[in-house]
Amino acid sequence: MGNKVATREAYGKALAELANENENAVVLDADLSKSTKTANFKTVAPERFFNMGIAEANMMGVAAGLSTCGKIPFVSTFAMFAAGRAFEQIRNSICYPNLNVKICATHAGLTVGEDGASHQAIEDISLMRSIPNMIVINPADDVETEAAIKAIANVKGPCYVRLGRMAVATVNDEKKYKFEIGKGVTLSEGTDVTIIATGIMVEAALEAKDILAKEGIRAKVINIHTIKPIDKELIIRAAKETKAIVTAEEHSIIGGLGSAVSEVISEEFPVPVLKLGVNDVFGESGKPGELLKAYGLTSADIVVKVKKAIEMK
């Protein structure tokens, strides 16, 4: 695994490149451009950057309008304010008419850190994947983020991309990596159990795989970057091969990756599925690493879940 880069940083870099590549790309931000890194786009194309102020609901409506004029709006604020505060506008003004708006929300999950529960979006995947027409993407690292942003620019329809504040290790090889919406990535083969992870938990899943290997347990590791549409074929195949699954996400265990995987497995090929995530509680203030440990979102916690899942086979 390579250098650590926050996915929001990679988003800013990709936006700046997109400014030169696509003249229809426009960016709207809710007065947080330095934090969301959309300021990078403003530097390149200031005439296509709009600071909408602290008015997220209105920002979504304006983005919807711009999309009807052939523009490709990339809309950014913190995940709590995008998915939470502007839910109605995303549902009714963007997804209902199936408009070409890209909502790229930063500062998702517990690793917002010291900002605490009011800013820690641990429900956003659940909210966004419940809306018809919405594509939901949660990149694992900088390489995947840049590829995802370029990909959604070329796909018609609403997209929600979940981005983080904390720097994370690069788990994908930039030269070999291929991003495809709706397709998971198998990072490690194994026959004893499957660890399906998303976002920053992909790094922890790979670390857990190495710990388990020392104990003779061979874990398949799958990165599901697209929560919706989810890669059913890959998940079912993994269930058949390993007969046990552990999911890992920096999100509530209700309605996120674990729920999405469970929905597929329960209908197609029932095997034990254990979910690792935030257990129906709010977050609290603290350093990102301390919070991940306090809420059981580490490689060691994945190892414990894996052993329990194997016992249930």
C-alpha positions in Angstrom: 0.0 0.0 0.0 1.3 3.4 -1.0 1.3 7.0 0.3 -1.6 8.3 2.3 -3.9 10.8 0.6 -7.4 11.9 1.6 -10.1 11.1 -1.0 -11.3 14.7 -0.8 -7.8 15.8 -2.0 -8.0 13.4 -4.9 -11.5 14.8 -5.7 -10.0 18.4 -5.9 -7.3 17.2 -8.2 -9.7 15.3 -10.5 -12.0 18.4 -10.7 -9.1 20.6 -11.8 -8.3 18.2 -14.6 -12.0 17.9 -15.5 -12.2 21.7 -15.9 -9.8 21.5 -18.8 -11.3 18.3 -20.3 -15.0 19.1 -20.3 -16.3 22.6 -20.8 -19.7 21.7 -19.6 -18.5 20.8 -16.1 -19.5 23.3 -13.5 -19.0 23.3 -9.7 -21.3 24.5 -7.0 -20.2 24.6 -3.4 -21.9 25.6 -0.1 -19.2 28.0 1.2 -16.8 25.1 2.0 -14.6 25.1 -1.1 -11.3 25.0 0.8 -12.5 22.0 2.8 -14.2 20.1 0.0 -11.2 21.0 -2.3 -13.5 22.4 -5.0 -11.3 25.5 -4.8 -9.0 23.6 -7.1 -11.6 23.8 -9.9 -12.1 27.5 -9.2 -8.4 28.2 -9.7 -8.7 26.7 -13.2 -12.2 27.8 -14.3 -13.5 30.6 -12.0 -16.3 31.4 -14.4 -17.7 27.9 -14.0 -17.5 27.9 -10.2 -20.4 29.1 -8.0 -20.3 29.6 -4.3 -23.9 29.2 -3.3 -23.4 30.1 0.4 -24.7 28.1 3.3 -27.9 27.2 1.5 -27.6 23.5 0.5 -31.2 23.0 -0.5 -31.1 25.9 -2.9 -27.8 24.7 -4.3 -29.3 21.4 -5.3 -32.2 23.2 -7.0 -29.8 25.4 -8.9 -27.7 22.4 -9.9 -30.9 20.7 -11.2 -31.6 23.7 -13.3 -28.1 23.9 -14.7 -28.3 20.3 -15.7 -31.3 21.0 -17.9 -29.2 23.4 -19.9 -26.6 20.8 -20.8 -24.2 21.5 -17.9 -22.7 18.8 -15.7 -23.0 20.2 -12.2 -20.6 18.8 -9.5 -22.2 19.8 -6.2 -20.2 19.7 -3.0 -20.6 20.2 0.7 -20.1 18.0 3.8 -21.9 14.7 3.6 -24.1 15.5 6.6 -25.4 18.6 4.8 -25.7 17.1 1.4 -27.4 13.8 2.2 -29.1 15.1 5.3 -30.1 18.7 5.0 -30.8 18.6 1.2 -32.4 15.2 1.0 -35.8 16.4 -0.2 -34.3 18.5 -3.0 -32.0 15.6 -4.1 -35.0 13.3 -4.1 -37.6 15.6 -5.8 -35.5 18.0 -7.9 -32.7 15.8 -9.0 -33.6 12.1 -8.8 -37.3 12.2 -9.6 -36.7 13.9 -13.0 -33.5 11.8 -13.3 -31.2 14.8 -13.9 -27.5 14.8 -14.6 -26.2 16.1 -11.2 -23.1 14.8 -9.4 -23.3 15.2 -5.6 -19.7 14.8 -4.3 -19.9 14.9 -0.5 -16.8 15.2 1.7 -16.2 14.7 5.4 -18.3 11.5 5.6 -18.1 9.0 8.4 -16.6 9.1 11.9 -13.2 10.3 10.6 -14.4 13.9 10.5 -13.0 13.5 14.0 -13.2 16.4 16.4 -16.2 17.9 14.7 -18.3 15.2 16.4 -21.7 13.7 15.9 -23.4 16.8 14.3 -20.9 16.5 11.3 -20.3 12.8 11.1 -22.5 11.4 8.4 -22.9 7.7 9.1 -26.4 7.5 7.5 -25.6 9.0 4.0 -25.2 5.7 2.1 -28.4 4.4 3.4 -30.3 7.7 2.5 -28.8 8.0 -1.0 -29.2 4.4 -2.0 -32.9 4.5 -1.0 -33.7 7.0 -3.8 -34.6 5.7 -7.2 -32.2 6.6 -10.1 -29.3 7.4 -7.7 -25.9 5.8 -8.3 -23.9 5.6 -5.0 -20.1 5.4 -5.0 -17.7 5.2 -2.0 -14.0 5.2 -3.3 -11.3 3.4 -1.3 -8.4 5.7 -2.1 -7.1 8.5 -4.3 -6.6 6.4 -7.4 -10.2 5.2 -7.2 -11.5 8.6 -6.5 -9.9 10.2 -9.5 -11.1 7.4 -11.7 -14.7 7.6 -10.3 -15.0 11.4 -10.9 -13.9 11.0 -14.5 -16.3 8.1 -14.9 -19.4 9.9 -13.5 -18.7 12.9 -15.7 -19.5 10.6 -18.7 -22.6 8.9 -17.2 -26.0 10.5 -17.5 -28.0 10.7 -14.3 -27.7 11.4 -10.6 -24.6 10.2 -8.7 -23.6 10.4 -5.1 -19.9 10.1 -4.3 -18.8 9.7 -0.7 -15.5 11.3 0.2 -13.4 11.5 3.4 -11.3 14.0 5.3 -8.7 11.6 6.7 -5.7 10.6 4.6 -5.8 6.9 3.6 -3.3 4.6 2.0 -3.4 4.0 -1.7 -4.5 0.4 -2.2 -4.9 0.4 -6.0 -2.1 0.5 -8.6 -2.7 3.6 -10.7 -1.2 2.1 -13.9 -3.3 -1.1 -13.7 -6.5 0.1 -12.1 -9.7 0.1 -14.1 -12.8 1.7 -12.6 -16.2 0.5 -13.7 -19.5 1.7 -12.1 -21.3 -1.3 -10.6 -18.3 -3.6 -10.7 -16.5 -4.7 -7.5 -12.8 -5.3 -7.4 -11.2 -8.5 -6.1 -8.1 -7.5 -4.3 -7.1 -10.9 -2.8 -8.2 -14.5 -3.5 -9.1 -16.8 -0.6 -11.3 -19.8 0.1 -12.1 -19.7 3.8 -14.1 -16.4 4.1 -14.9 -13.2 2.1 -14.3 -9.8 3.4 -16.3 -7.2 1.5 -15.3 -3.6 2.3 -15.9 -0.1 1.0 -14.2 3.2 1.4 -11.5 3.6 4.0 -12.3 0.1 5.4 -10.7 -1.5 2.3 -7.3 -0.7 3.7 -8.3 -2.3 7.1 -9.6 -5.4 5.2 -6.3 -5.9 3.5 -4.5 -5.6 6.8 -6.9 -8.1 8.3 -6.2 -10.5 5.4 -2.5 -10.5 6.2 -3.1 -11.1 9.9 -5.5 -14.0 9.1 -2.9 -15.5 6.7 -0.4 -15.9 9.5 -3.0 -18.0 11.3 -3.7 -20.1 8.2 -7.0 -18.5 7.3 -7.2 -17.5 3.6 -9.5 -14.5 3.1 -10.9 -13.3 -0.2 -11.0 -9.4 -0.1 -13.4 -7.5 -2.3 -13.6 -3.8 -2.7 -17.2 -2.7 -3.4 -16.8 0.9 -4.5 -20.3 1.1 -6.0 -22.9 0.5 -3.4 -25.7 1.0 -5.9 -25.9 -0.6 -8.4 -24.1 -3.3 -6.4 -22.1 -6.1 -8.1 -24.5 -9.0 -7.4 -22.7 -11.5 -9.6 -19.4 -11.0 -7.8 -21.0 -11.2 -4.3 -22.9 -14.4 -5.1 -19.8 -16.0 -6.6 -17.8 -15.2 -3.4 -20.6 -16.6 -1.2 -20.5 -19.9 -3.2 -16.7 -20.1 -3.0 -16.2 -19.2 0.7 -19.6 -19.9 2.4 -19.1 -16.9 4.8 -19.0 -13.1 4.4 -17.9 -10.2 6.6 -18.7 -6.7 5.5 -16.8 -3.6 6.6 -17.8 0.1 6.3 -17.3 3.4 8.0 -21.1 3.8 8.2 -24.1 2.6 10.2 -24.7 -1.1 9.9 -28.2 -0.1 9.0 -28.8 0.5 5.4 -25.3 0.6 4.1 -22.9 -1.9 2.5 -23.7 -4.6 5.0 -27.4 -4.3 4.3 -26.9 -4.2 0.6 -24.8 -7.4 0.6 -27.3 -9.1 3.0 -30.1 -8.3 0.6 -28.3 -10.0 -2.2 -27.2 -13.0 -0.2 -30.5 -13.7 1.5 -32.3 -13.9 -1.8 -29.7 -15.6 -4.0 -27.4 -17.9 -1.9 -27.8 -17.7 1.9 -24.6 -17.9 3.9 -23.6 -16.2 7.2 -23.1 -12.4 6.7 -21.6 -10.5 9.7 -21.6 -6.7 9.4 -18.9 -4.5 10.8 -19.8 -0.8 11.1 -21.2 1.7 13.5 -23.7 -0.1 15.7 -26.8 2.2 15.6 -25.2 4.9 17.8 -24.0 8.5 17.1 -20.4 9.3 16.9 -18.4 11.5 19.3 -15.5 13.9 19.1 -12.0 12.6 18.9 -9.0 12.0 16.7 -9.9 9.8 13.6 -7.7 6.9 14.6 -9.0 6.9 18.1 -12.6 6.9 16.9 -12.1 4.0 14.5 -10.7 2.0 17.4 -13.4 3.1 19.9 -16.2 2.1 17.4 -14.6 -1.2 16.4 -13.5 -0.3 12.9 -10.0 -1.7 12.8 -8.3 -4.6 11.1 -8.2 -6.4 14.5 -12.0 -6.0 14.7 -12.4 -7.5 11.2 -10.3 -10.5 12.3 -12.6 -11.2 15.2 -15.7 -11.0 12.9 -14.0 -13.3 10.4 -13.4 -16.0 12.9 -17.0 -15.8 14.2 -18.3 -16.0 10.6 -16.2 -19.1 9.9 -17.6 -20.7 13.0 -21.1 -20.1 11.7 -20.5 -21.9 8.3 
